[in-house]
């Protein structure tokens, strides 16, 4: 787009908001913020939609508080605007988003001379936006930057088009109706796939290997039919977990943008559209329960349903309740063991359940400690955003977490004295050797966390850390020798 020609012709540059200036969608942003703040009224927007899309946008804008300073703006579009503004061009923000939000964004950026937006009565998109621009500037009296098929009518009456983040098909259609002066391409397909896998948190699927522990504890790991059931259970649990991760990140998108590392998550950063998450989360959930109901025992489906319900409660409320959040995380790990026992139709002992609760409570508190330590290192003293803790709680969290981990070791020691254990293992006394190994790992994990070296989920950390892997192998070897 020629800057000199733009100044000479005094043609304004009109910029779309959703998907163009902003790597997000304000309707979905405000809808998710509303559900997060008032989950008991989650269906209310459906009622408001009866009054029209513009009315829905206005109600959501009025009842939510979007922090426009942390929204994922496209730096390429910002650079385009600043370049053209420096040449003296008039810059107009024209969006189907509600005016209340559009004007706040314009005021924050300080780059726009005028704002055209939906007003609660008229939804300013597609043909309506075209008509508004024609009335103000006439045919070919403006240049327009957009990103979607809704922008084709607007491009058709523009002088020049700037196409942002569009695929090859839309770019061809844009070129057929207008002279395309500038193209800001989308990320390559491989990068988009990596982003999707990151959002699904496929690396977290390793946690679902806990499903196999009841089978190994029952000494039936060589049964091919049970192993097949385990692989199906692993797939179902992983699909369900990914659905939960998507929902969690969608509802937490505002908090994540204020977090040092979580701001890089796909939805928070705008590298994956909110619409993709909204569409994919229920599809994954349907696939998980469909496969489970068809191929696995009903008890597994029941436990999977309990896992999803508890995770939903955690996402909507429990994660913000001090203490209850960590206990819930421990319970979610323990539910994996219960689900495995249901899938394999093997008994689950009191010892395994007790060990799981204490061990994973300790690891949940490791995660909270690491987050709060990072906040304290930045000088924060206020309550952690979206959590029930203050940085001053660090010492108490460390005490509770270490104590919980050592209680897990005590449970393991008592397990060796149980009559059922003596009957199950040829050399049960060898299991005592696992206790100092576990003590070492728990102590080391908490010391690394105290030193600020725990930058990941502790379970994921254990699967990447060489020392943890060696301890894990020795742990397994001890149980193998005892059997």
N, C-alpha and C positions, 0 to 999 in steps of 0.2 A: 504494500500500500504506500504510494508516494506521499511523503510528508509535504513536499512543496506544492503538489497539486491539491492536497487537502486544504492547505492554507489559502491557496488562490481561489478555490471554489467555495470556501467557507461552508463545506458540507460537514455536518456533525457526525461523530462516531457514536453509534448506538450499541450498547453492550447488554447482552442477556445476562441474567444472574445464575439461575440453576443450571449446573452442568457446564457453564462457560466461565464466568468470573469465579464461580464457586464450584469446587469439586464435590458438590453435594446437592441436596434438594431441600429447600426450606420447609416445604409441606411435610415431608417425612421427618425432618429434624424436629419440627414443632410437635408432630404427632407422637414421636417416640418420647420426647420430653414430657408430654402430657401423660402418657401411659406410665412413665417412670415415676412421676410425681403423684399420680392418682390412679393406681392400678385398679381400684374398685370401680372406677368410671371409664374403664378402657373401651367400652362400647358406645360411650356418649358421642364420639365423632361420627358414628354411623347415622345417628339421629340428626346431627347438625347437617350432614350431607344432603338431607332432604331439602334443605333451603338453598342448595346450589353449592358448587365448589368454592366460589368466592366467599360465601358466608362461612363455610367450613374453615377456610384459611384465616378469616378474621377472628373467629372464635378461638382457634388454636393460638393465634398470635397474641390475643388478649390474655389467655390463661396460662401462658408459658413464659419463661424468662430465658431466652437464648443469649448466651455470651457470644456476641458477634466478633469479639476480638480474637477468639481462638478458632474460628471457622477455617476450613481448609481452602483458602483462596489459591487460584492457579497463578503461580509466579509469572508464567509466560504472558497471561492476559494482563496482569498488573503492569508488566514491562511494556506491553503494547500501549496501554492507556497512558502511562507516564510519557512514553515517547511522543505520542500524538498530542498530548496535552502541552508538552514543551514546545510544540510547533504552533500552538495557539488555537487548536481545534476545540470546539464545544464537545463535551463528553456527556452522554445521556445514558442513564441506567433504565432499561425497559424490561420489566419482569412480570411474570404471572404470579409471583409471590406477593403476599399482602404488603400494602404500603407501610404498615407499622414496622415490619421487619426491614423492608427495602430502605427506608429512610434512616434507620439505625445503622445499617451497613454502609450507606453512602456517607453518613456523618463520621463514622469510624475511619473510613479510608480517605476521605477528603479529596476525592478525585473527580467527582461528578458535579456538573452544572445544573442538572435537572434529573428528576426521578419520575418515571411513569410506572404504575404498578396497579395490581388489583385493589379494589377499594371496599370489599365486602358485598358489593352489588354486581360488579362486572369483573369477570375473570379475564385478565388481560393476557390472553395467549393466542397463538396462531392468527386466525383472521382478525380477531379483535385488536391484537397488537398491531397488525398491518394497517388496519383502518385508522388507528390512533396516530401512527407515524405518517401516513399519507395526509391526514388532515393537518398535521403540523408542518411537514417538510415537502410534501408533494412527491410524485413519482421520481425515483432516482435522486431524491434530495437528501439522502442520508446513506451512510455505510453501516453495515450491521454485522456484529459478531455473535454467532449462535452455535448451537451444537446438536440439535435434534430435528426430527422430521417436522415438529411443530413450527420450526423456524422457516420452512420452505416458503410459505406464503409471504413472509416478511422479506426474505431474500428476493422473491420475485419482483418486488417493487423497489428494491434498494439499488444503489449505484454499484457498489462493490460489496462483496461478502468476505468475511473472515470466518473460516470453518474451524471449530475447536473440538478436538478429541473425537471426531466422527470417523466411522468406518468407511471403507471404499465405496459401498453402495450409496450412502447418503452424500458423500462427496461428489459422486457422479450426478446425482439428482440436483445438487446445489449448482453445479457447473452448467446444468441444462437450463436453469432458470435465471442465472445471474453470473456476472463476471466475478470469479473468485480471485481476490487479490492476495490473500494470505491463508495458509493452512498451518494449524498447530496440531500435529498428528497425535493419535492416542499411543499409549505404550505398546511395544511389540507383544504378540500373542504369548510368547514364552514368559515375559514379565507378568502378564495378566494371570497366567496359570499359577506362577509362583505366589502371586498375591492372594489368589483364591485359596491355595493350599495353606498359606499362612493364616488366613481367616478361619479356615476349618480346623486349624491347629492339629494337623496330622501328626506332628511330632509328639503330641500329648497322648496319642493313641496307645503309646507304650504303657501308660498307666493301667490300661485294661488287661494287661497280661496277668494282673492280680486274679482275674477270673479263673486261671488255671491252678492257683494255689490249693483250693480244696481237693482237686483231683490228685495233685502230687502228694498232699498230706494223707490222702486215703490210699496211697501206693497203687494207684490204678492208671498211671500215666502211659502205660503201654497198650491200653484198650483203644483200638483204632476208631470204633464207633463213638466212643466218648471224646476222643480227640477231634473228630469231625464236628461233633456237637459244640465243642469248645471253640473251634474256628468260626462257626456260625454265630455263636454267642458273642465272640470278640467283635465280629463285623457289626452285629446289631447294636452292641453297646457303643462302639466307636461312632456309628452313624448318629445315634441318639446324643452322644456327647458333643459331636460337632454341631448338631442342631442347637444344643444348649449354649455352646461357645458363641455361635452367631448371635443368638438372642441376647446373651449377656453383653456382648460388645456393642450391639445396637442400642441397648438401653443405657449402657455406661459411656456412650460416645462423648458426652459433655465432660464427664469426670476424667476420662482418659486423656483428653486434650490438655488437661492441666498437670498431667503426670510426666515425669522426665523421660521415661522409656515407653509407657503405654501410648503416648501421643503418636508413635510410629505404627500403631495397629491400623490395619487397612481401612476400617470405617472412620476412625478418628482422623487419619491422614488424608482421607478422600481418595485413596488409591483404589478402593472398591466401592461401588455405589451402594447406598443404603437399600435401594430397591432390590439389588441382587440378594442381599441378606434377608430382606423381608420375604422374598419368594422362595429362597433356598431352605431356610430354617424349617418350615412346615413340611417341605418335600422330603428332607432327610428324616424327619420324625416319622412320617408315614411309612417310609421305606423300612426304618428300624422296627417299628411295631408290626408292619405287614409281614416281614421275614420271620420275626420272632413268633407271631401267632400261627404262622403256617408250618414252620419247621422245628420249633422248639417247645418244650413243656410249658404249660400255662403258668406254672409257678415262676418261670423265668420272666415271662411277660409281665406278671404281677410285680415282681421286684423291679423290673425296668421301669414300669409305671411309677412305682414309689420313688425311684431314683430321679425321674424327670420331675415329679411333683415337688420333691424336696429341693432340687436344683432351681426350679422356678421360684419357690419361696425364698431361697437364698438370694437369687438375682433381684427380686422385687423388694425384699425387706431384710432378711436375716443377716446379710453381709454387713449391714450398718448397725447391728446390735453387738455391743462389746461382749466377748466371751462366746456368745451363741454362734457367731460366725465361724470360729475355729472348731467348735464342737460339731457344727454342721458339716464342715469340710471333712473332718475325721469320719463322720457317719457316712458320707458319700463314698469314701474309699472303702469302708467296711461293707457297704451295699454291693460293691463289686464282688467281694468274697461270697456274700449271700447269693448273688445272682449266679456265680459260678457253681455253687453247690446245687442250686436249682436246675441249672442246665445239665449238669452231670448226674443228677440224682444220687448224690453222695451226702453223708452226714457232715454237718459243720459243728465243730466242737466249741465249747465254752472258751477254751484256751485261745483258739484262733481269733474269736471275736474280741476277747479282752485285749489280746496282744495288738490287734489291728487298731482298736480305738485309742489305746495309749500311744502307740507309735505314730499314728497319723495325726493325732492331736499335737504331738510334739512338732511334727513337720509343718502343720498348719501355723503354729506359733512361730516357727522359723521364718515362714513367709511374711507374717505380720511384722516380726522384728526387723527383717531386712528393709521393708518398706518404711518403717518409722525411723530407722537409723539414717536412712538416706534423707528423710525429711529434716531430721535434726541437724545433719551435716550442712544443710542449706540454711540453717538458722530459723526454721519454722518452729513455732511453739503452739500454733493453733491445732484444733482437731483435724486429723487427716480427712481429706475430702472423700466423702462417700463411705467413711469408716467410723467406728465408735471409739477410736483410740487417739491419744495425744502422744507426741514424741516423749513426753515425760514418763510414759508408761513402760519404757524399754526395760528397766530393771525387773519389774514385776513379770513382764512377758517372758524374759529370759529364765527367771526362776520357775515359772509354771511350765515352760516348754522343756527345760532340762529335766525337771522332776517327772514329767509325763514320759519322757524317753526312758529314764531309768526304771520307771514302773513297768514299761514294756519288757525290759530285761528281767525284772523280777518275775513277771508272768512266764517268760520263757524258762527260767530256772525252776519254777514250780511245776511247769509242764513235764519236766523230766521225771518228777516223782509220782505222776498220776499212774494209776494201775493200767489204764487203757494204753498209755504210752509205753509202758514196760511190755505189754503184750504185742504192741505194733512194731517195735524195733528190737533187733537182735542185741544191739549194744546201746541201750538208751543212755548210759552214763557218758557216752561220747558227746552227747548234745550239750553237756556242760561247757565244752570247749567253745561253743558258739556264743556263750554269754560274754566272755571278755572281748570277743570280736565285735559284738554289737555295742558293748560299752565304748569301745574305741571309736566306732563309727559315729555314734551319737555325740560323744565328746568332741570329736574333730569337727563334725557338722556345726555344732553350736559355737565352737571357737572360731571357725571360718566366718560364720555369720556375725559374730561379735566384732571381728576385724573388718567387716564391710566387704568381704569377698564372696558373699552369696548373692549373685546377680540373676539367678534363675529360680524357677520353681524347684524346691529341694528334691522332688522325685526325679524331675528331668535332669537336675544337676548330678544326682547319683548315677544316672545312666550314661553320663558323659565323663565323669571324673574317674581317672585311672585308679586312684587309691580305693575309691568306693567299689569299683568293679572287681578289683583284686579281693577285697574283703567279702564281696558278694559271692565270688567263686569259692573262696575258702569256706564260707558259711554253707553253701550248697554241698561242698565236698564232705563236710562234717556230717550233715544229715544223710548223705549217701552212704558214708561209712557206718553210721549208726544203724541204718536199715539192713 
